[in-house]
């Protein structure tokens, strides 16, 4: 009778054991996740080595599409903090081995909304294409708010703020998303942008309040 | 047959006359008396300097002469020159005629022909004579020269007066130079005294140089002590370098251990969790 529980546990362990995942895939996936985390939490010095490791692991698979996706992940993070990115590496990859899905995503984060394909983009971004082409801010705010994944929501906010006319609602979505997830880098980027927005619209009291908030948070 | 004395004398006179005539004819021929002579007409606004018989010269050789001078209805002087046939080849259509009046020597008309292959000057064409007048040139240059000489003479006179005057500038400068020399003498004496003092300050027993010597000796002593410190630092750095080698070994050991733990964790993860195949997609 004593041996029975042990046998049951071993049976369960074996039953739960899944198929073996390739080491490169596991490593690259983990490193890419670490890269995202350290990048968004404003530890850029720590984040870059993770991207390099992820890149090297993917390189071992000889899969250029996957490598392109890794680069697009990096560019999307830059867009999420409303900064420019150097797209040379992705364009080289796309020239050697074109991938319509990746190129559509690239066009979306580059602000080329007419060149982005609705059906090839992730659904939540596809819904943003029409409001982006019509510059319909109200619909955009609605669509962005409905995106479940916080990073995708932040990327959508970044794309809109970077290339299209925006208001404080969209900036507030980005600020709330960053704050909920403890992402310091996008938080400060959008707070600064919000302060500038209020200054441009002559709302000096609000601008001053954001400035003070920033000073306190950075102290 | 005997000839009479009268016949012989007559024959001698006739033969002599023939010889003389032939000699004269030969001389005349040689001198170009029978030669064809070409007459050309030149023009000039002034007849000043032209004379009949004046030579016409080409490259320093006489090739003809002025035959006549005339004044036409417009008041232009026409100079007719005669050139013998053997020299006419030097006078061409584009030849230049210059009246040259040297300071010393006779005036002459100079022919300058640059192109000897150009056609001959027609006798009816009247080229104008250019005038080169050395005398006039000299005369125009002399008055300014005389003015300058007069000015120099005036200046010399002023200078000599100034030199002779005891209250003049020159004598005053001389006096000033004497004073300056006296002052320089005084200054040199002072410099001499200062040099003596400096010498004493620098080289005396308590002077600056002995003090510097003492300071240098002190510094050398301290540097010798520092040598020991530097040696110690070298030893420390060597030890640190060797320590770094140990660190590298330690680092590789840690790496091995971490990798081993990573492997174990991954294997445990595979065993325990229902790990899914990771999906790569951009955020």
Interface residues (C-beta under 8 A of the other chain):
Chain A: X13 X16 X17 X18 X19 X20 X21 X25 X26 X28 X29 X32 X36 X66 X69 X70 X72 X73 X76 X77 X80 X102 X105 X122 X149 X151 X152 X155
Chain B: X266 X270 X271 X272 X273 X274 X275 X276 X277 X278 X280 X281 X282 X283
